[in-house]
């Protein structure tokens, strides 16, 4: 039979591999220790009847040791899985440690609460976004940069060689000496045609942009000339209408109404700015005059 007092006397006064001594207190590194302190009540080696709480892979277990199983080290600790529900787990602890010392029962519950709290924190941290620190490998980056530069140089050389060969083929330097694949030659020709068409379209767009201000100036000049011509013509019509009014008052009044209508039409057409030819007739008593206005 195991003598707990003898074991503790030896451990306490002599060397123990699990003991850690500091200036203020003694600590225990045994994995089955209930409190982490080196004392008579919490030492798992000096107590034949002992219980503790442990966590393995996120699951909490209750470990119990009795004096009957001390002679079988492989079966020394009885393992009981505790429920994930807090209330059910506390009930399990109370049921299994019904006739055990109050100290062990209270410390087991306290240890169970702390383990459940740090498991909850672990789950929250896993769900939360955490910045991952990735080491920067300078040598690999330098090596890849050098390879990219070499590949770019090789690609430029290949493109230059391809262009030179195409120019020689067009000039007929090789004649029928070499048999080049026709598909590759046609593809290169198509690529050149596309590039030339894109360059032509860009040149045309630039020319149109350059011509736009000149066209606007010309249109403004034409509009001003049309306005001057319309004003001069309206002055001439007013003079003719005054002379016709002296000779024939009735005919003059009709003529004025017609000329005013025509002037309104001409002004409206001038405001729209397209070129329009308007032909109208005036019929005084003495003679008939035809006038043509170009807008």
C-alpha positions as CSV (number, residue, x, y, z in Angstrom):
1,X,0.0,0.0,0.0
2,X,1.2,3.5,-0.8
3,X,2.2,5.8,2.0
4,X,1.4,9.4,1.0
5,X,3.1,11.0,3.9
6,X,6.4,9.2,3.2
7,X,6.3,10.1,-0.4
8,X,5.7,13.8,0.3
9,X,8.5,13.9,3.0
10,X,10.9,12.6,0.4
11,X,9.7,14.9,-2.4
12,X,9.5,18.0,-0.1
13,X,13.0,17.6,1.5
14,X,15.0,16.1,-1.4
15,X,15.0,16.5,-5.1
16,X,11.9,16.3,-7.3
17,X,12.2,16.5,-11.1
18,X,8.8,18.4,-11.4
19,X,9.6,21.0,-8.8
20,X,10.5,24.6,-9.8
21,X,11.9,26.8,-7.1
22,X,11.7,30.6,-7.1
23,X,12.4,33.3,-4.5
24,X,8.8,33.5,-3.3
25,X,7.1,30.1,-4.1
26,X,7.5,26.6,-5.4
27,X,5.8,25.5,-8.6
28,X,5.1,22.1,-10.1
29,X,5.5,21.2,-13.8
30,X,3.6,17.8,-13.6
31,X,0.9,17.6,-16.3
32,X,-1.7,16.2,-13.9
33,X,-1.2,18.9,-11.2
34,X,-4.5,20.6,-10.3
35,X,-3.2,24.0,-9.3
36,X,0.3,24.2,-10.6
37,X,1.7,24.7,-7.1
38,X,4.0,22.4,-5.2
39,X,2.1,21.6,-2.0
40,X,0.9,18.6,0.0
41,X,-2.8,18.9,-1.1
42,X,-2.1,19.5,-4.8
43,X,0.7,17.1,-5.4
44,X,-0.4,14.2,-7.8
45,X,2.5,11.9,-6.6
46,X,1.9,12.3,-2.9
47,X,-1.9,11.7,-3.1
48,X,-3.3,8.3,-3.9
49,X,-6.8,9.7,-4.3
50,X,-6.5,12.6,-6.8
51,X,-8.6,14.2,-9.7
52,X,-7.8,16.9,-12.3
53,X,-9.2,18.5,-15.4
54,X,-7.3,18.4,-18.8
55,X,-8.0,19.5,-22.4
56,X,-7.0,17.4,-25.4
57,X,-7.7,18.6,-29.0
58,X,-10.5,21.0,-27.8
59,X,-12.2,18.4,-25.7
60,X,-12.2,18.6,-21.9
61,X,-11.7,15.4,-19.8
62,X,-12.0,14.6,-16.1
63,X,-9.0,12.4,-14.8
64,X,-9.4,10.5,-11.6
65,X,-6.9,8.3,-9.7
66,X,-7.7,5.9,-6.8
67,X,-5.5,3.8,-4.6
68,X,-6.8,0.6,-6.1
69,X,-5.2,1.4,-9.5
70,X,-1.9,2.6,-8.3
71,X,-0.2,-0.8,-9.0
72,X,-1.2,-0.6,-12.7
73,X,0.5,2.5,-14.2
74,X,-1.2,2.0,-17.6
75,X,-4.7,2.0,-15.9
76,X,-3.9,4.4,-13.1
77,X,-6.0,7.4,-14.4
78,X,-9.7,7.0,-15.2
79,X,-10.7,9.3,-18.1
80,X,-14.3,10.8,-18.3
81,X,-15.3,13.0,-21.2
82,X,-17.2,16.1,-20.2
83,X,-20.1,17.6,-22.1
84,X,-19.8,20.8,-24.2
85,X,-22.8,22.2,-22.3
86,X,-21.5,24.0,-19.2
87,X,-24.3,22.9,-16.8
88,X,-24.2,19.3,-17.9
89,X,-20.4,19.2,-17.4
90,X,-20.7,20.7,-13.9
91,X,-23.3,18.0,-13.1
92,X,-20.9,15.3,-14.3
93,X,-18.1,16.6,-12.1
94,X,-20.4,16.6,-9.1
95,X,-21.6,13.1,-9.8
96,X,-18.1,11.6,-10.3
97,X,-16.6,13.5,-7.3
98,X,-19.5,13.0,-5.0
99,X,-17.6,11.6,-1.9
100,X,-14.3,13.3,-2.7
101,X,-12.6,16.1,-0.6
102,X,-14.1,19.5,-1.1
103,X,-10.7,21.0,-2.0
104,X,-10.3,18.7,-5.1
105,X,-14.0,19.2,-6.1
106,X,-13.7,23.1,-6.0
107,X,-10.4,23.2,-7.8
108,X,-11.6,20.9,-10.5
109,X,-14.6,23.2,-11.2
110,X,-12.4,26.3,-11.2
111,X,-10.0,24.6,-13.7
112,X,-12.9,23.6,-15.9
113,X,-14.2,27.2,-16.0
114,X,-10.8,28.6,-17.0
115,X,-10.3,25.9,-19.7
116,X,-13.7,26.6,-21.2
117,X,-13.0,30.4,-21.3
118,X,-9.7,30.0,-23.2
119,X,-11.3,27.5,-25.6
120,X,-14.0,30.2,-26.4
121,X,-11.3,32.8,-27.0
122,X,-9.4,30.4,-29.3
123,X,-12.6,29.8,-31.4
124,X,-13.2,33.6,-31.7
125,X,-9.6,34.2,-32.8
126,X,-9.9,31.6,-35.4
127,X,-13.1,33.1,-36.8
128,X,-11.7,36.6,-36.8
129,X,-9.5,37.8,-39.6
130,X,-5.9,37.7,-38.5
131,X,-3.0,39.2,-40.5
132,X,-0.6,36.5,-41.5
133,X,3.1,37.4,-41.5
134,X,4.8,36.0,-44.6
135,X,8.6,36.0,-44.7
136,X,10.1,37.9,-47.7
137,X,12.7,35.8,-49.5
138,X,15.2,38.3,-51.0
139,X,17.3,35.8,-52.9
140,X,14.4,34.3,-54.7
141,X,13.0,37.7,-55.6
142,X,16.4,38.8,-57.0
143,X,16.7,35.5,-59.0
144,X,13.2,35.9,-60.5
145,X,13.9,39.6,-61.4
146,X,17.1,38.6,-63.2
147,X,15.2,35.8,-65.1
148,X,12.5,38.3,-66.1
149,X,15.0,40.8,-67.4
150,X,16.8,38.0,-69.4
151,X,13.5,36.8,-70.8
152,X,12.6,40.4,-71.9
153,X,15.9,40.8,-73.7
154,X,15.5,37.4,-75.4
155,X,12.0,38.3,-76.5
156,X,13.2,41.6,-78.0
157,X,15.9,39.8,-79.9
158,X,13.4,37.2,-81.2
159,X,11.1,40.0,-82.4
160,X,13.9,41.8,-84.1
161,X,15.0,38.6,-85.9
162,X,11.4,37.9,-87.0
163,X,11.0,41.4,-88.4
164,X,14.3,41.2,-90.3
165,X,13.3,37.8,-91.8
166,X,9.9,39.1,-92.9
167,X,11.5,42.1,-94.6
168,X,13.9,39.8,-96.4
169,X,11.1,37.5,-97.4
170,X,9.1,40.4,-98.8
171,X,12.1,41.6,-100.8
172,X,12.7,38.1,-102.1
173,X,16.2,37.7,-100.8
174,X,15.9,34.0,-100.1
175,X,13.7,33.1,-103.2
176,X,12.8,29.4,-102.8
177,X,15.9,28.3,-100.8
178,X,14.1,27.9,-97.5
179,X,10.7,26.4,-96.8
180,X,9.0,28.5,-94.1
181,X,5.6,27.5,-92.7
182,X,2.9,29.4,-94.6
183,X,0.6,29.6,-91.5
184,X,3.2,31.5,-89.5
185,X,4.0,33.8,-92.4
186,X,0.3,34.6,-93.0
187,X,-0.2,35.3,-89.3
188,X,2.8,37.7,-89.2
189,X,1.4,39.5,-92.3
190,X,-2.0,39.9,-90.8
191,X,-0.5,41.3,-87.6
192,X,1.4,43.9,-89.6
193,X,-1.8,44.8,-91.6
194,X,-3.7,45.3,-88.3
195,X,-1.0,47.5,-86.9
196,X,-0.8,49.6,-90.1
197,X,-4.6,50.0,-90.1
198,X,-4.6,51.2,-86.5
199,X,-1.8,53.7,-87.3
200,X,-3.8,55.0,-90.2
201,X,-6.9,55.4,-88.1
202,X,-5.0,57.3,-85.5
203,X,-3.5,59.6,-88.1
204,X,-6.9,60.3,-89.6
205,X,-8.3,61.1,-86.1
206,X,-5.4,63.5,-85.5
207,X,-6.0,65.3,-88.9
208,X,-9.7,65.6,-88.1
209,X,-8.9,67.1,-84.7
210,X,-6.5,69.6,-86.4
211,X,-9.2,70.5,-89.1
212,X,-12.0,71.1,-86.7
213,X,-11.0,74.6,-85.5
214,X,-10.4,75.7,-89.2
215,X,-13.8,74.5,-90.2
216,X,-15.4,76.3,-87.3
217,X,-13.7,79.6,-88.4
218,X,-14.9,79.2,-92.0
219,X,-18.4,78.5,-90.9
220,X,-18.4,81.6,-88.7
221,X,-17.1,83.8,-91.6
222,X,-19.8,82.5,-93.9
223,X,-22.5,83.2,-91.3
224,X,-21.3,86.8,-90.8
225,X,-21.2,87.3,-94.6
226,X,-24.8,86.1,-94.9
227,X,-25.9,88.4,-92.1
228,X,-24.3,91.4,-93.7
229,X,-26.0,90.5,-97.1
230,X,-29.4,90.1,-95.5
231,X,-29.1,93.5,-93.7
232,X,-28.0,95.3,-96.9
233,X,-30.9,93.7,-98.9
234,X,-33.4,94.7,-96.2
235,X,-32.2,98.4,-96.5
236,X,-32.7,98.2,-100.3
237,X,-36.2,96.8,-99.9
238,X,-37.1,99.5,-97.5
239,X,-36.0,102.2,-100.0
240,X,-38.0,100.5,-102.8
241,X,-41.1,100.2,-100.6
242,X,-41.0,104.0,-99.8
243,X,-40.8,104.9,-103.5
244,X,-43.6,102.5,-104.4
245,X,-45.7,104.0,-101.5
246,X,-45.5,107.5,-103.0
247,X,-46.7,106.3,-106.4
248,X,-49.2,103.8,-105.3
249,X,-50.2,103.7,-101.7
250,X,-52.4,100.6,-101.9
251,X,-49.8,98.5,-103.8
252,X,-47.0,99.8,-101.5
253,X,-48.8,98.6,-98.4
254,X,-49.2,95.1,-99.8
255,X,-45.6,95.1,-100.8
256,X,-44.4,96.1,-97.3
257,X,-46.3,93.2,-95.7
258,X,-44.8,90.8,-98.2
259,X,-41.3,92.1,-97.7
260,X,-41.6,91.9,-93.9
261,X,-42.8,88.3,-94.1
262,X,-39.9,87.4,-96.4
263,X,-37.4,89.1,-94.1
264,X,-38.7,87.1,-91.2
265,X,-38.4,83.9,-93.2
266,X,-34.8,84.9,-94.3
267,X,-33.8,85.7,-90.7
268,X,-35.1,82.4,-89.4
269,X,-33.3,80.5,-92.2
270,X,-30.1,82.4,-91.4
271,X,-30.3,81.5,-87.8
272,X,-30.4,77.8,-88.7
273,X,-27.1,78.3,-90.7
274,X,-27.6,75.9,-93.7
275,X,-27.3,77.3,-97.2
276,X,-30.8,77.9,-98.7
277,X,-31.9,79.7,-101.9
278,X,-35.1,81.8,-101.6
279,X,-36.6,83.3,-104.7
280,X,-39.4,85.9,-104.4
281,X,-41.2,88.5,-106.7
282,X,-42.3,92.0,-106.1
283,X,-45.0,93.4,-108.4
284,X,-45.3,97.2,-108.4
285,X,-47.4,99.0,-111.1
286,X,-44.5,100.1,-113.2
287,X,-42.3,97.0,-113.4
288,X,-41.7,93.5,-111.9
289,X,-38.3,92.9,-110.1
290,X,-36.8,89.5,-109.2
291,X,-34.4,89.1,-106.4
292,X,-32.5,86.1,-105.3
293,X,-30.9,85.8,-101.8
294,X,-28.3,83.2,-101.1
295,X,-27.9,82.1,-97.5
